[in-house]
Amino acid sequence: MESFMQLLEKLIAVIMSFFATFFGTTTPAGYSPLDSANIKLNAAVISDTHIDSSVYDRTSLLRKGLADIDACTVPVDVLAVVGDCTEGGKPDQFRVFFNQLSACDRVKLTLVSVGNHDSWQENTGFQSFFEQYGKLLGKAVTTTYRHETVNGYHFFTLGTEAKLQDEAYLSQTQLDWFDAELSGLTGTDKPIFVMLHQPFNGTNRVNEAWALGKLGEQSDALMAITKKYTDRGMLIVFFSGHLHSGLGYSGVTNDGNLYFVDCPSYGKDPARGDIIETGTGYVLEAYIGRIVIRARNFVSGIFYDNYTYTIRTNEQNVPEEPTTGEIPTEPSTEPSTEEPTTVPMTTLPAEIG
C-alpha cells in the first residue's frame, strides 16, 4: 500500500501536469559545448537546490534547469549537485529531489554531495539520502563520500558525517580514504574534481560573506592532504556551495594547482554578487590541455560569458593502440614535474593558468 506522502506526491504531479497542459510550458532549447567535436568531458554543476515539498517554486526551478541540462546537444557525462539538496533533510524532500534527478534520461552519471541542511534530521536524513541515492545509481550507497571515474576523469564527493548546524564533520576514516584514493592517482595528467558543500576555511571570501560558512574543524587536515598532491603537480578543482553567493562574488580562484569554485545558489536567491539569480550554476567542459568553466542560468537558458574561466592542464592526447601486435610501453607512474602556469588568487573572470 502506498504511503500518504507518495500519494500526495502523485497528486501534486497531476496538478502540475494540468497547469502545464492548459497554461503552456517552455520547451528548453538546451545548449552546446564550445567545441563539440573535441570535448572529452561534459558536466554540469549546481548547488543549494533546497528542495522543500511545500515550496513548489524550488521544485519547478530544478525541473526546468534539469530539462535544459538534459537537452544539451552533447549528452552530459556528469551532473553534480554540491549539497543542500533539501531544505531540512526530510524523507519526503529527498524523494522529491531524487525523483527530479531521475527524469534526466541522457545524463550518464549523477553525483550528489550532502550539505548541512541535508543532515539536520541526522539519522533519518542520512538513511533517506542513502536509500534514494542508491535507487538513482542502481547500487548501494552507505557513505557520504565516493569516487567515480567518467571518461577517464576522476570525481570525488565528500560530505559531512554528523549533524552540525553549518559546518561539516569529516571523520578520520573519510580523510584517510581520500588520501589513499589520491595516492593511487599519482602521475595522472588529468584534472581531479572534488565536490564538498562547505568551502575550505579562508577561501571563497567566506570570512566576508558568512564567517560560519566554512568547512570547520577538519579544514586544515583536508587542505594538507589536498596540497600534498597539488604541490607534486596534480591539478585539483574543488567545487563548493553553501555561501549562497551569486556570480561574480568569488567565482574561481586558485592557490597553485588547487582551484576553488564557489558555486552560486541555485534554489534560493543569492545574497551577494554581480548576478543574483536563482537557477544558476556552471557547465564544466574538459578538453586536451584545458578545462573551461562556464556560468549558465539553466532556467532562462543564458550563458554569462563574462564569467567563463579557463584552466590550463597538463593532459596530453593518448596515442592510439598499436596495430602491429607490439606491446605498448607502460606510462610512467612518477608524478608530473611540469606544472600548469597559474596566477595568484583572483576573482576576475579570465583565463586562469
Buried (B, 14 or more C-beta within 10 A) or exposed (E): EEEEBEEEBEEBEEEBEEEEEEEEEEEBEBBEBBEEEEBBBBBBBBBBBBBBBEBEEBBBBBBBBBBBBBBBEBBBBBBBBBBBBBBBBBBBBBBBBBBBBBEBEEBBBBBBBBBBBBBBBEEEBBEBBBBBBBBBBEEEBEBBBBBBEBBEBBBBBBBBBEBBEBBBBBBEEBBEBBBEBBEEBBBBBBBBBBBBBBBBBEBBBBEEBBEEBBBBEBBEBBBEBBBEBBEBBBBBBBBBBBBBBBBBBBBBBBBBBBBBBBBBBBBBEBBBBBBBBBBBBBBBBBBBEBBBBBBBBBBBBBBBEEBBBBBBBBBEEEEEEEEEEEEEEEEEEEBBEEBBEBEEBEBEBBEBB
